[in-house]
Amino acid sequence: MGILEAIKKGFGVASKNLALIIVLFIFNLIWNIVNIALLPAGALPTIRTAAATPPAISPQVSLTVFAFSLLFILVSIFMQGGSLGMVRDYIKGGKVKLAQFASYGLKYYLRLLGLGLLIILLVLIAAVIAALIIAATTPLNNIVVTVIAAIIAAAIGLAGIYFVVLLVMSPYSLICEEVGVIEAMKRSMRAVKKVFWRVVLLLLLLILIAVGIGFLLGILTGFLTLVISARAGQIVISVVNSLFNGYFGIVMMAAFMTFYFTLAGKEKVV
């Protein structure tokens, strides 16, 4: 299955799983509404308030928002596990049971959490090494050494990006193959390495589609916020963003999972 077919499959899966989209919509909306409630009016800009100076945010509010952000990330992993499990079931069997969402979320929670932490750790190690090289050579005030250090740091950065792309299929391998974190990473690297630029193209196309749709929705909601109050405008934007993120999140999951099945030699999908 090609890239365009995978994207088409992603939209098809999303359009036939509205119940799952509603679950994700509610989750995203709760997060957005909490943000609106916690932050002072005007902190979240609309077209009407974009030019205004945002109000100051107290340390207490910042700490509360940080705590809720951390909670949101942890719960998001549960939501990701449930969504991936249901998307897999639909692609393989053509039907899903919403009642299994929670069980999938719990089943894959620790593995997805471990996978995310391990990838972040590897990226941080690469970033620290690059930063140390620059920091160690800058005081020497030697142009040649500085240029060489910059080239090495850039090479490390590019290698890091390459490595992250190789791991982009890890969550799908973990869910579809029912394997552990390390094995999922290995299978992702083996699969993506063979078609690296096709995976990059798939990712870029999905990003461009998301940006394009998001831009159009932004224009429509932006004009709407001109005729309503600032707080109501924030709520409208939150509703639209939550619905779009819920829908397109499933599109991306289904597109990547369909493409993974192709790479893994399991092209028999519904």
C-alpha positions in Angstrom: 0.0 0.0 0.0 1.3 3.4 -1.0 1.5 6.7 0.9 -1.6 8.2 -0.6 -3.6 5.0 0.0 -2.5 5.0 3.7 -3.6 8.6 4.1 -6.9 7.8 2.4 -7.3 4.8 4.7 -6.6 7.1 7.7 -9.5 9.4 6.7 -11.7 6.4 6.1 -11.0 4.9 9.5 -11.6 8.2 11.2 -14.9 8.8 9.4 -16.2 5.4 10.5 -15.2 5.7 14.2 -17.1 8.8 15.4 -17.5 7.3 18.9 -13.8 7.2 19.4 -13.4 10.7 18.0 -16.0 11.9 20.5 -14.0 10.3 23.4 -10.9 12.1 22.3 -12.9 15.4 21.7 -14.2 15.3 25.2 -10.7 14.6 26.6 -9.1 17.5 24.7 -12.0 19.8 25.5 -11.7 19.2 29.2 -8.0 20.1 29.0 -8.8 23.3 27.1 -11.6 24.4 29.4 -9.4 23.8 32.4 -6.8 26.1 30.8 -9.4 28.8 30.2 -10.6 28.5 33.8 -7.1 28.7 35.3 -5.6 31.4 33.2 -6.7 35.0 33.5 -8.8 36.5 30.7 -6.7 37.5 27.7 -3.9 35.0 28.4 -5.1 32.8 25.6 -5.2 35.1 22.5 -8.0 35.5 20.0 -8.1 37.8 16.9 -9.7 40.4 19.1 -7.1 40.2 21.9 -4.0 39.3 19.8 -2.6 42.9 19.8 -3.3 43.4 23.5 -0.6 42.9 26.1 -1.3 39.6 27.9 -2.0 39.8 31.6 0.6 38.7 34.1 0.3 35.2 35.4 1.1 34.6 39.1 3.5 31.9 40.2 0.7 30.0 41.9 -1.3 29.9 38.6 1.8 28.9 36.7 2.5 26.0 39.1 -1.2 24.9 38.9 -1.1 24.9 35.1 2.2 23.0 35.2 0.7 20.3 37.5 -2.4 20.0 35.2 -0.1 19.8 32.2 1.8 17.0 33.7 -1.4 15.2 34.6 -2.7 15.8 31.0 0.5 14.2 29.6 0.1 11.1 31.8 -3.5 10.7 31.0 -2.7 11.2 27.3 -0.6 8.1 27.3 -3.7 6.1 28.5 -5.8 7.7 25.7 -3.1 6.9 23.2 -3.0 3.3 24.2 -6.8 3.0 24.0 -7.0 4.7 20.7 -4.2 2.7 19.1 -5.7 -0.5 20.3 -9.1 0.3 18.8 -7.6 1.6 15.5 -5.7 -1.6 15.2 -8.8 -3.7 15.7 -10.7 -1.7 13.1 -8.0 -1.9 10.5 -7.6 -5.7 11.1 -11.2 -6.6 11.6 -13.4 -3.8 10.4 -15.1 -3.2 13.8 -14.3 -2.1 17.3 -15.9 -2.2 20.7 -15.7 1.1 22.6 -15.9 -0.8 25.9 -12.4 -2.1 25.2 -10.9 1.4 25.1 -10.1 1.5 28.8 -8.6 -2.0 28.9 -6.3 -1.2 26.0 -5.3 2.1 27.6 -4.3 0.2 30.8 -2.7 -2.7 28.9 -0.3 -0.6 26.9 0.2 2.2 29.4 3.5 1.3 31.0 5.0 0.2 27.7 4.0 3.4 25.9 5.3 5.4 28.9 8.6 3.6 28.9 8.9 4.0 25.1 8.3 7.7 25.4 10.8 8.2 28.2 13.5 6.1 26.5 13.2 8.1 23.3 13.3 11.4 25.2 16.3 10.2 27.1 18.2 9.3 23.9 17.3 12.7 22.4 18.5 14.5 25.5 21.8 12.6 25.5 22.4 13.6 21.9 21.5 17.3 22.7 23.7 17.4 25.8 26.7 16.0 23.9 26.2 18.6 21.1 25.9 21.4 23.7 29.0 20.2 25.6 31.0 20.2 22.4 30.0 23.8 21.6 30.5 24.9 25.2 33.9 23.4 25.5 35.3 24.9 22.3 33.7 28.4 22.3 36.1 29.8 25.0 39.1 28.9 22.8 38.2 31.7 20.4 39.6 29.6 17.6 37.6 30.0 14.4 38.7 26.7 12.9 38.0 24.7 16.1 34.6 26.5 16.5 33.6 25.6 12.9 34.7 22.0 13.4 32.7 21.8 16.7 29.7 23.3 15.0 29.9 20.8 12.2 30.2 17.9 14.7 27.2 19.3 16.7 25.2 19.6 13.5 26.1 16.1 12.5 24.9 14.9 16.0 21.7 16.8 15.5 21.0 15.3 12.1 21.9 11.8 13.4 19.4 12.4 16.2 16.6 13.4 13.8 17.4 10.3 11.7 17.2 8.1 14.7 13.9 9.6 15.8 12.4 9.0 12.4 13.6 5.4 12.5 11.6 5.1 15.8 8.4 6.7 14.5 6.8 3.3 14.0 7.7 2.1 17.5 4.2 2.6 19.0 2.6 0.8 16.1 5.0 -2.1 16.3 4.4 -2.3 20.1 0.6 -2.4 19.7 0.3 -4.4 16.5 2.9 -7.0 17.3 2.3 -7.1 21.1 6.0 -6.8 21.9 8.0 -4.9 24.5 9.6 -1.5 24.3 13.1 -2.5 23.1 11.7 -5.0 20.5 9.3 -2.5 19.3 12.1 0.0 18.7 14.2 -2.6 16.9 11.3 -3.6 14.6 10.5 0.0 13.9 14.2 0.7 12.9 14.3 -2.3 10.7 11.1 -1.4 8.9 11.7 2.3 8.5 15.3 2.0 7.4 14.2 0.2 4.2 11.8 3.0 3.2 13.1 6.0 5.2 12.2 8.7 2.7 8.7 7.3 2.2 8.1 7.5 5.9 9.4 11.1 5.9 7.1 11.9 3.0 4.1 10.3 4.8 4.8 12.4 7.9 5.3 15.6 5.9 2.1 15.1 3.9 0.1 14.5 7.1 1.6 17.6 8.7 0.8 19.7 5.6 -2.7 18.5 5.6 -3.1 19.2 9.3 -1.6 22.7 8.9 -3.9 23.4 5.9 -7.1 22.3 7.6 -6.0 24.0 10.8 -5.4 27.3 8.9 -8.8 27.3 7.4 -10.5 26.5 10.7 -8.4 29.2 12.3 -9.7 31.8 9.8 -13.3 30.7 10.3 -13.2 30.7 14.1 -11.1 33.8 14.1 -13.8 35.8 12.3 -16.4 34.3 14.6 -14.6 35.5 17.7 -14.8 39.1 16.4 -18.6 39.2 17.1 -18.5 37.6 20.5 -16.8 38.2 23.8 -13.2 37.3 24.4 -14.0 34.5 26.8 -16.7 33.1 24.5 -14.2 33.3 21.7 -11.7 31.2 23.7 -14.4 28.6 24.3 -15.3 28.4 20.6 -11.6 28.0 19.6 -11.3 25.3 22.3 -14.2 23.4 21.0 -13.0 23.6 17.3 -9.4 22.7 18.2 -10.6 19.8 20.4 -12.8 18.4 17.6 -10.0 18.8 15.0 -7.3 17.2 17.2 -9.6 14.3 18.0 -10.5 13.7 14.4 -7.1 14.2 12.8 -5.3 12.3 15.6 -7.2 9.2 14.5 -6.4 10.0 10.8 -2.7 10.0 11.6 -2.8 6.9 13.8 -4.7 5.0 11.1 -2.5 6.2 8.3 0.7 5.3 10.1 -0.7 1.9 11.3 -1.9 1.0 7.8 1.6 1.9 6.4 3.2 -0.2 9.2 1.1 -3.2 8.4 2.4 -2.8 4.8 6.0 -2.6 5.9 5.6 -5.6 8.2 4.2 -7.6 5.4 0.7 -7.7 6.7 -1.2 -5.9 4.0 -4.5 -7.7 4.6 -6.4 -4.9 6.2 -10.1 -4.1 6.1 
